[in-house]
Amino acid sequence: MRTNKELLVKGLKFLGYTVGTMFLAPVALFQAFKNQEHPFYIPVLIVGLILAIVAIGLGFYSIKIFMDAIFGGDEKN
């Protein structure tokens, strides 16, 4: 049982995307709630919520890729 290095690098890339969206989502939500009288309140709020959902999904997907890389799940030749 060896570590699949390609999957490990792919997992690290997705982890970077996850961390990015984990920081962008709260910033977008904070800006939306701070400017509730602004005409772009609803679009910014929707973008923030979508980013939050994407961050959660990417987090689970990153963990899945890491587990497949370390424990050898689904060997595709």
C-alpha positions as CSV (number, residue, x, y, z in Angstrom):
1,M,0.0,0.0,0.0
2,R,1.7,3.1,-1.3
3,T,0.7,6.7,-1.4
4,N,-0.5,7.9,-4.8
5,K,1.5,11.0,-5.3
6,E,-0.7,12.4,-8.2
7,L,-3.8,12.1,-6.1
8,L,-2.0,13.7,-3.1
9,V,-1.0,16.7,-5.3
10,K,-4.5,17.0,-6.6
11,G,-5.8,16.9,-3.0
12,L,-3.4,19.7,-2.1
13,K,-4.7,21.8,-5.0
14,F,-8.3,21.3,-3.9
15,L,-7.3,22.1,-0.3
16,G,-6.0,25.4,-1.6
17,Y,-9.3,26.1,-3.3
18,T,-11.1,25.2,-0.2
19,V,-9.1,27.5,2.0
20,G,-9.7,30.3,-0.5
21,T,-13.4,29.9,-0.6
22,M,-13.4,29.5,3.2
23,F,-12.0,33.1,3.4
24,L,-14.0,34.6,0.6
25,A,-17.4,33.4,1.7
26,P,-17.4,35.1,5.2
27,V,-16.0,38.3,3.6
28,A,-18.8,38.4,1.0
29,L,-21.5,37.7,3.6
30,F,-20.1,40.3,6.0
31,Q,-20.1,42.9,3.2
32,A,-23.7,42.0,2.3
33,F,-24.9,42.3,5.9
34,K,-22.9,45.5,6.4
35,N,-24.5,47.2,3.4
36,Q,-28.2,46.2,3.6
37,E,-29.5,49.4,2.1
38,H,-27.3,49.1,-1.0
39,P,-29.0,47.9,-4.2
40,F,-26.5,45.1,-4.6
41,Y,-27.4,43.6,-1.2
42,I,-29.2,40.6,-2.5
43,P,-26.7,39.6,-5.3
44,V,-23.8,39.9,-2.9
45,L,-25.7,37.8,-0.3
46,I,-26.4,35.1,-2.8
47,V,-22.8,35.0,-4.0
48,G,-21.7,34.7,-0.3
49,L,-24.1,31.9,0.3
50,I,-23.0,30.1,-2.8
51,L,-19.3,30.5,-1.8
52,A,-20.1,29.1,1.6
53,I,-21.8,26.0,0.1
54,V,-18.9,25.5,-2.3
55,A,-16.4,25.8,0.5
56,I,-18.2,23.0,2.4
57,G,-18.4,20.8,-0.7
58,L,-14.8,21.3,-1.6
59,G,-13.8,20.5,2.0
60,F,-15.5,17.1,1.8
61,Y,-14.1,16.5,-1.7
62,S,-10.6,17.4,-0.6
63,I,-10.7,15.0,2.4
64,K,-12.0,12.2,0.0
65,I,-9.1,12.8,-2.4
66,F,-6.6,12.7,0.5
67,M,-8.1,9.4,1.8
68,D,-8.0,7.9,-1.6
69,A,-4.4,8.9,-2.1
70,I,-3.2,7.6,1.3
71,F,-5.3,4.5,1.6
72,G,-5.5,3.5,-2.1
73,G,-9.2,3.8,-2.8
74,D,-10.5,3.1,-6.4
75,E,-7.3,2.2,-8.2
76,K,-8.0,3.1,-11.9
77,N,-5.5,1.7,-14.4
